[in-house]
Amino acid sequence: MQLFTKLNDGSQIPTMGYGVFCIADEECEKHVLNAIKTGYRHVDCAQIYRNERGLGNALAKTDVPREELYITSKVWVSNFGKDKTIKSVDLSLSKLQTPYVNLMLLHRPFGDYISAWKDLEKCVEEGKVNSIGLSNFNKKQTQRILDICKIKPVINQIECHPYGAQNKLKEYLFNNDIAVEAWYPLGHGNKKLMSEKILLALAEKYSKTPAQIILRWHIQNNNIVLPKTVRVERMVENFNALAFELTKEDVALINGLNKNKMLFNVPNWVQKLNNKLFPVNLD
Ligand SMILES: NC(=O)c1ccc[n+]([C@@H]2O[C@H](COP(=O)([O-])OP(=O)(O)OC[C@H]3O[C@@H](n4cnc5c(N)ncnc54)[C@H](OP(=O)(O)O)[C@@H]3O)[C@@H](O)[C@H]2O)c1
């Protein structure tokens, strides 16, 4: 079973994606091929994960045609800047062994993200990228892009899970027709979250696991999800969150776990620095 979310440029993204953060380049091909065998058709990668080559090897080997797969990558902040961003997209495409990615995001709102956005718009015009979007942009930063863009961002990929539901930012994004992708959808496997009483009770009620309950909660709250796992049985488990439904009342119970608590904190002093902080060589 597949579900799709329609984006503001008319394209469709599979609502369930497979995230490859924290997977080594040499392991990535194997895990992506397993995910594709499980049924995933959407993979979420990034330049800074340093595993675009492994994902590219999987794309080269799989029997599933490229047009049935939805591939996302993200430009890292050290690659922001006029022409620099385009060059980095070219390098990503060569590592990924594909002539285009479905979606390219600006990974974090540091440095010259305005020039980076203009470069991404050129990549769309040149057919290297189908859709473009943001990641970790707050309301003000998203608005800065909306104020200067020729092409509107289709998505903002943000940390989102039952402890940090991001309701205010989501309301602003949905009002601007920007879809939400939830990273850390399982709270990065946070043990406290996964053993919340309400989730255990709902898992029993629906004969599902707490992870499936959380993923289903995301889907019914209009979030695109990107759970990561290296275990095939969990790939299947997570994917099967597409195939059942929570009642509105049960979604509301999980909404009650929200404490606006982010599990991945970027310290304020880091927020204030520009991309000089990230002298990363991603060749
Ligand atoms: N844009 C950004 O800044 C950003 C930041 C972080 C992440 N992301 C994206 O979001 C994706 C997901 O985030 P994430 O990988 O950090 O966190 P996550 O998907 O919330 O959680 C992954 C953790 O949960 C465990 N897990 C997975 N399925 C499970 C299940 N069914 N039951 C119990 N535990 C389970 C995994 O362990 P095992 O692997 O051992 O199963 C792993 O430790 C990333 O891969 C990446 O694509 C984006």
The ligand as an ORCA input file, in Angstrom:
! r2SCAN-3c Opt
* xyz 0 1
  N      16.536     17.577      8.117
  C      17.206     17.289      9.211
  O      17.881     18.138      9.808
  C      17.145     15.883      9.735
  C      17.677     15.585     11.003
  C      17.580     14.278     11.457
  C      16.972     13.312     10.669
  N      16.478     13.617      9.438
  C      15.832     12.608      8.555
  O      14.833     11.927      9.304
  C      15.108     10.526      9.298
  C      14.645      9.902     10.579
  O      15.318     10.442     11.711
  P      16.179      9.560     12.676
  O      16.721      8.436     11.901
  O      17.190     10.374     13.331
  O      15.134      9.154     13.787
  P      13.865      8.161     13.855
  O      13.517      7.614     12.512
  O      12.856      8.895     14.644
  O      14.406      7.010     14.775
  C      15.404      6.134     14.358
  C      15.806      5.290     15.569
  O      14.686      4.530     16.000
  C      14.976      3.135     15.889
  N      13.787      2.516     15.301
  C      13.355      2.558     14.029
  N      12.212      1.881     13.855
  C      11.897      1.382     15.074
  C      10.821      0.591     15.551
  N       9.861      0.159     14.750
  N      10.807      0.264     16.884
  C      11.782      0.689     17.720
  N      12.820      1.448     17.314
  C      12.878      1.792     16.009
  C      16.200      3.018     14.990
  O      17.054      1.968     15.383
  P      17.495      0.774     14.370
  O      18.091      1.387     13.159
  O      18.447     -0.030     15.191
  O      16.223      0.032     14.073
  C      16.917      4.347     15.253
  O      17.709      4.261     16.418
  C      16.618     10.461      9.084
  O      17.078      9.188      8.671
  C      16.819     11.545      8.051
  O      16.455     11.094      6.773
  C      16.561     14.905      8.965
*
